[in-house]
Amino acid sequence: MDMLLVGPGGVLVVDVKNWRSAPETSGGKLLAGGEPRDTHAAKLLAVTKAAEGAVASLGLPPVAVQPLMVFAGRRVDAGLGRIWLLGEHEVGPALLAERRRLRTESVRAIADQVVGPFAK
């Protein structure tokens, strides 16, 4: 995981990738250059689950937590189960298009609760 973003749209658990080959999805699997990359998705989902636990401890639903894999230098707009797969240029428009899920006061409380356990 590279970033946790907390804002009105919820909590994004972000993993940035700079792969030589473009990401692909096939049959619910993540690939790049024909090679399986499911371990990357599994790690992102594990960190997302931990973030969901922190959000749940505040009494908020886990729907406010979204795993996002961003691909540097690529144009991607796809999904892999609940994981968003976006190219670096698609991230801004996608986030701006998200509906507001959290009030301003909730954003600060979540940031304090979620970011703390992940800070190193």
C-alpha positions as CSV (number, residue, x, y, z in Angstrom):
1,M,0.0,0.0,0.0
2,D,1.3,3.4,-0.9
3,M,-1.4,5.8,0.3
4,L,-4.5,6.1,2.3
5,L,-6.7,8.9,1.1
6,V,-9.6,10.1,3.4
7,G,-12.1,12.5,2.0
8,P,-15.8,13.1,1.4
9,G,-15.9,10.1,-1.0
10,G,-14.7,7.8,1.7
11,V,-11.4,6.0,2.4
12,L,-9.2,4.9,-0.5
13,V,-6.5,2.3,0.0
14,V,-4.1,3.1,-2.8
15,D,-1.4,0.9,-4.3
16,V,0.6,2.4,-7.1
17,K,2.2,0.1,-9.7
18,N,4.8,0.9,-12.4
19,W,4.7,-2.4,-14.4
20,R,6.5,-2.9,-17.7
21,S,3.4,-4.5,-19.1
22,A,-0.2,-3.2,-19.1
23,P,-2.5,-4.7,-16.5
24,E,-5.3,-7.0,-17.8
25,T,-8.1,-8.8,-16.1
26,S,-9.3,-12.2,-17.3
27,G,-11.7,-14.5,-15.6
28,G,-11.4,-12.6,-12.3
29,K,-7.6,-12.7,-12.4
30,L,-5.1,-9.9,-12.6
31,L,-2.4,-10.3,-15.2
32,A,0.4,-8.2,-16.8
33,G,2.2,-9.4,-19.8
34,G,0.3,-12.7,-19.5
35,E,1.8,-13.3,-16.1
36,P,-0.4,-13.7,-13.0
37,R,-0.3,-10.8,-10.6
38,D,-3.1,-11.9,-8.2
39,T,-0.7,-11.6,-5.2
40,H,-0.7,-7.8,-5.6
41,A,-4.5,-7.8,-5.5
42,A,-4.6,-10.1,-2.5
43,K,-2.2,-7.8,-0.5
44,L,-4.3,-4.7,-1.4
45,L,-7.4,-6.5,-0.2
46,A,-5.7,-7.5,3.1
47,V,-4.7,-3.9,3.8
48,T,-8.2,-2.8,2.8
49,K,-9.7,-5.2,5.3
50,A,-7.6,-3.7,8.1
51,A,-8.7,-0.2,7.1
52,E,-12.3,-1.4,7.2
53,G,-11.8,-2.6,10.7
54,A,-10.6,0.8,11.7
55,V,-13.6,2.5,10.1
56,A,-16.0,0.0,11.6
57,S,-14.6,0.8,15.1
58,L,-16.1,4.3,14.5
59,G,-19.5,2.8,13.7
60,L,-19.3,3.5,10.0
61,P,-20.0,1.0,7.3
62,P,-17.2,-0.6,5.4
63,V,-18.7,0.6,2.1
64,A,-16.9,3.8,2.7
65,V,-13.5,1.9,2.1
66,Q,-12.4,1.3,-1.5
67,P,-9.2,-0.5,-2.7
68,L,-7.6,1.3,-5.7
69,M,-4.7,0.1,-7.8
70,V,-3.2,3.0,-9.8
71,F,-0.9,2.3,-12.8
72,A,1.8,4.8,-13.6
73,G,2.1,5.6,-17.3
74,R,-1.0,3.6,-18.3
75,R,-4.5,4.3,-19.4
76,V,-6.7,1.9,-17.4
77,D,-10.3,2.0,-16.3
78,A,-11.4,-1.4,-15.1
79,G,-12.4,-3.3,-12.1
80,L,-11.3,-6.6,-10.5
81,G,-14.0,-7.6,-8.1
82,R,-14.2,-4.7,-5.7
83,I,-10.7,-3.3,-6.6
84,W,-10.7,-0.2,-8.9
85,L,-7.9,-0.4,-11.5
86,L,-7.1,3.1,-12.9
87,G,-4.4,4.7,-14.9
88,E,-2.7,7.7,-13.4
89,H,-4.7,10.1,-15.6
90,E,-8.1,8.4,-14.7
91,V,-7.7,8.8,-11.0
92,G,-8.6,12.5,-10.7
93,P,-11.8,12.4,-12.8
94,A,-12.9,9.1,-11.1
95,L,-12.4,10.7,-7.6
96,L,-14.2,13.9,-8.5
97,A,-17.1,11.9,-9.9
98,E,-17.6,10.0,-6.6
99,R,-20.6,10.8,-4.6
100,R,-20.1,12.3,-1.1
101,R,-20.3,9.6,1.5
102,L,-18.8,11.4,4.5
103,R,-19.5,14.6,6.3
104,T,-16.5,16.9,7.0
105,E,-16.4,16.1,10.7
106,S,-16.3,12.3,9.9
107,V,-13.3,12.8,7.5
108,R,-11.1,14.0,10.3
109,A,-12.2,11.3,12.8
110,I,-11.6,8.6,10.2
111,A,-8.3,10.0,9.2
112,D,-7.1,9.9,12.8
113,Q,-8.5,6.4,13.3
114,V,-7.4,4.8,10.0
115,V,-4.1,6.5,9.3
116,G,-2.7,5.9,12.9
117,P,-2.4,2.1,12.6
118,F,-0.7,2.3,9.2
119,A,1.8,5.1,10.0
120,K,5.4,3.8,10.2
